[in-house]
Amino acid sequence: MTARGRLGLGLAARGRRCPTGESGAAVADFAMVSALVTLLFLAVFQLGLALHVRNTLISCASEGARLGARDGARPEDGAERTRELISSSLSARFAGDVTVSTAQAAGVQVVSVRVRAPLPVLGPLGPDRSLDVVGRAFLESQ
């Protein structure tokens, strides 16, 4: 190793300033990159939460429609079951607006359970009635 190489190694080993003026750049890079990675993680997490809430509401509405469409059951039973499922799965806040109706679809009567719930935008908080899902089932008594 040359004398110049040993001199450079000695300066770095003793913790002296880097002659190129880039000391502290790693700290700034870490701060910027970690903020970006944290923001990206939170965005993906929020998207997953919104999809989870939507899929759960669809499942609860479909289950309620199936119960309301059974022979001998009332469509209102399906709405009540939907409220119970949503309250136990997510929160009673999401079960506030559940309606039920019967309609004709391709010549067949169906029971439709509609759920209007808040879309979680910032954690579980979000604008009211932004998420609108419908579950349908064929009426068995026809």
C-alpha positions in Angstrom: 0.0 0.0 0.0 1.3 3.4 -0.8 1.8 6.2 1.6 -1.1 8.1 0.1 -3.4 5.1 0.6 -2.3 4.8 4.2 -3.0 8.4 4.8 -6.5 8.2 3.4 -7.2 5.1 5.5 -6.0 6.8 8.6 -8.2 9.8 8.1 -11.3 7.7 7.6 -10.5 5.5 10.6 -10.1 8.4 12.9 -13.5 9.9 11.9 -12.3 13.1 10.3 -14.3 14.9 7.7 -14.5 13.6 4.3 -12.5 15.8 1.9 -15.3 15.6 -0.8 -17.8 17.5 1.4 -20.5 14.7 1.5 -20.5 14.1 5.2 -24.0 13.6 6.5 -25.5 12.7 3.1 -26.5 9.3 4.4 -28.6 10.7 7.1 -30.5 13.0 4.7 -30.9 10.1 2.3 -32.3 7.9 5.0 -34.8 10.5 6.2 -36.1 11.1 2.7 -36.3 7.5 1.7 -37.9 6.3 4.9 -40.6 9.0 4.7 -41.4 7.9 1.1 -41.5 4.2 2.1 -43.7 5.0 5.1 -46.1 7.0 2.9 -46.2 4.1 0.4 -46.9 1.6 3.1 -49.7 3.6 4.5 -51.3 4.0 1.1 -51.2 0.3 0.4 -52.5 -0.4 3.9 -55.4 2.0 3.4 -56.3 0.5 0.0 -56.4 -2.9 1.7 -58.6 -1.7 4.4 -61.1 -0.1 1.9 -61.2 -3.3 -0.1 -61.7 -5.4 3.1 -64.6 -3.2 4.2 -66.2 -3.4 0.7 -65.9 -7.1 0.4 -67.2 -7.7 3.9 -70.2 -5.5 3.2 -70.9 -7.4 -0.1 -70.7 -10.7 1.8 -73.1 -9.5 4.5 -75.6 -8.1 2.1 -75.6 -11.3 0.0 -76.1 -13.4 3.1 -78.9 -11.2 4.2 -80.5 -11.4 0.8 -80.3 -15.2 0.9 -82.0 -15.3 4.3 -84.7 -12.9 3.1 -85.4 -14.9 0.0 -85.9 -18.2 1.8 -89.4 -19.8 1.6 -91.4 -18.6 4.6 -89.1 -15.7 5.5 -89.8 -12.0 5.2 -87.4 -9.8 3.2 -87.1 -7.6 6.3 -85.5 -10.6 8.1 -82.7 -10.3 5.5 -82.1 -6.7 6.3 -82.0 -7.4 10.1 -79.5 -10.3 9.5 -77.4 -8.0 7.4 -77.3 -5.4 10.2 -76.3 -8.1 12.7 -73.5 -9.4 10.4 -72.1 -6.0 9.7 -72.1 -5.0 13.3 -70.3 -8.2 14.4 -67.8 -8.1 11.4 -66.9 -4.4 11.2 -68.8 -1.9 13.3 -72.4 -0.8 13.9 -71.4 2.5 12.2 -71.3 0.6 8.9 -74.8 -0.9 9.4 -76.7 2.4 9.7 -78.3 2.4 6.3 -79.5 -1.1 5.2 -82.6 -1.3 3.0 -84.4 -4.3 1.4 -86.7 -4.6 -1.6 -88.1 -7.1 -4.0 -87.8 -6.6 -7.7 -88.0 -8.4 -11.1 -84.8 -9.5 -12.8 -85.2 -11.3 -16.1 -88.7 -12.4 -15.2 -87.7 -13.8 -11.8 -88.4 -12.1 -8.4 -85.3 -11.3 -6.4 -84.7 -9.9 -2.9 -82.2 -7.1 -2.9 -80.4 -5.9 0.2 -78.7 -2.5 -0.3 -76.0 -1.2 2.1 -74.8 2.4 2.1 -71.8 2.8 4.4 -68.9 5.2 4.8 -65.8 4.6 2.7 -62.8 4.4 5.0 -60.4 7.1 3.7 -58.3 7.9 6.7 -58.2 4.8 8.8 -61.8 3.7 9.5 -63.0 7.3 9.0 -64.5 8.6 5.8 -67.4 10.3 4.0 -70.8 8.9 4.8 -72.8 6.8 2.2 -69.9 6.7 -0.2 -69.8 3.0 -0.4 -73.0 1.5 -2.0 -73.2 -2.3 -2.3 -76.1 -4.6 -3.2 -76.7 -8.3 -2.4 -79.3 -10.2 -4.4 -81.0 -13.7 -4.1 -83.8 -15.4 -6.0 -87.0 -15.5 -4.1 -87.7 -19.2 -3.3 -91.5 -18.9 -2.9 -92.2 -18.4 -6.7 
